[in-house]
């Protein structure tokens, strides 16, 4: 049974990959009417800054405090990406650069080798294909790696896309759709007599990345933050991230390679190198020192990059929650939904988030896993 009538009018606040994918699922694939509000040009937030890895295996490491089912959600997210990509490319003609080549994880020291073994054990327990690689095996698969690597993993579950092209394709599909309207500026949200509303709409989806809790609502002539209508949104924090790209060349890796927090992603004739994770930092511009430190780490992993010219440097802000997993679902305010807090997996989780949100808004069964990411969940205890 649909909660808001069979044809709800839906407002989405935030045109990042999460809001755009939800709009795509709701309007293009399911025929709903959608307005998308953004105070800035669409698709220029974290979704533009990301590396485009679709990497569930790395959530298998099960860090302390992490949502116990994040790995499962990430696996489901990766599973549906190829269909989502096919559909989006077929409708728009945009090549979104989905690569099915297995990613590699490399250990340069014992502690990373131990972490990779932990990931391998969890993947084995979940029957997820992977191969443990000796030093010789990983160097054979990726000769650009340093001879100092000691072991590795091959991860067929981990894919990549060109996130900037994905966002471009979503915007093209949505702009061409008769049931979708883009609005530049804030959504005129109001609270009247304690009732939350947006004129002309039955449902509001808050999907403004790290700024979700501070979306403004007018009440009796004053502006208040959305967190007053769902206090759990206060838990969405910001995590700055800096990256660079260098020119591709003879010494560049051909596949995505990760080692610790460092990753190298071949994309469009360049190698994207990421990324810093900087809690409580909102940054628009990269900082020279951090970028150079990343570049040197990349050279340690892949010495052939030493002389590769730097082509671009940038920064973005990830939205994070205390258990590193997104909030997906209806809030305690009727008609107000949220999809935010995707932290380092927003590109990976965009299609699955869109599917869950569309099911919930349209009154369909979103499945048991969806309930685990409700805004009102208890967080995992930290060790
Ligand atoms: C350096 C870096 C590398 C990353 N790499 C990866 C990766 O490889 N793989 C992966 O899966 N994820 C990655 N991520 C994470 C991923 O980018 C994010 O989780 C994801 O982009 C979040 O999407 P979003 O739509 O929630 O936020 P955003 O893309 O930030 O979009 C939010 C939108 O809301 C708008 N907005 C804000 N306030 C308002 C308001 N009041 N009214 C209207 N609009 C508003 C903003 O203008 C923006 O357009 C990375 C992130 C960073 C920073």
Boltz pocket constraint, residues with backbone or C-beta under 6 A from the ligand:
constraints:
  - pocket:
      binder: B
      contacts: [[A, 13], [A, 14], [A, 15], [A, 16], [A, 17], [A, 18], [A, 19], [A, 37], [A, 38], [A, 39], [A, 40], [A, 41], [A, 42], [A, 43], [A, 44], [A, 45], [A, 46], [A, 47], [A, 48], [A, 49], [A, 50], [A, 51], [A, 52], [A, 53], [A, 54], [A, 55], [A, 185], [A, 186], [A, 187], [A, 207], [A, 208], [A, 209], [A, 210], [A, 211], [A, 212], [A, 214], [A, 215], [A, 216], [A, 239], [A, 240], [A, 241], [A, 242], [A, 243], [A, 274], [A, 275], [A, 276], [A, 315], [A, 316], [A, 317], [A, 318], [A, 319], [A, 339], [A, 340], [A, 341], [A, 342], [A, 343], [A, 344], [A, 345], [A, 346], [A, 347], [A, 348], [A, 349]]
      max_distance: 6.0
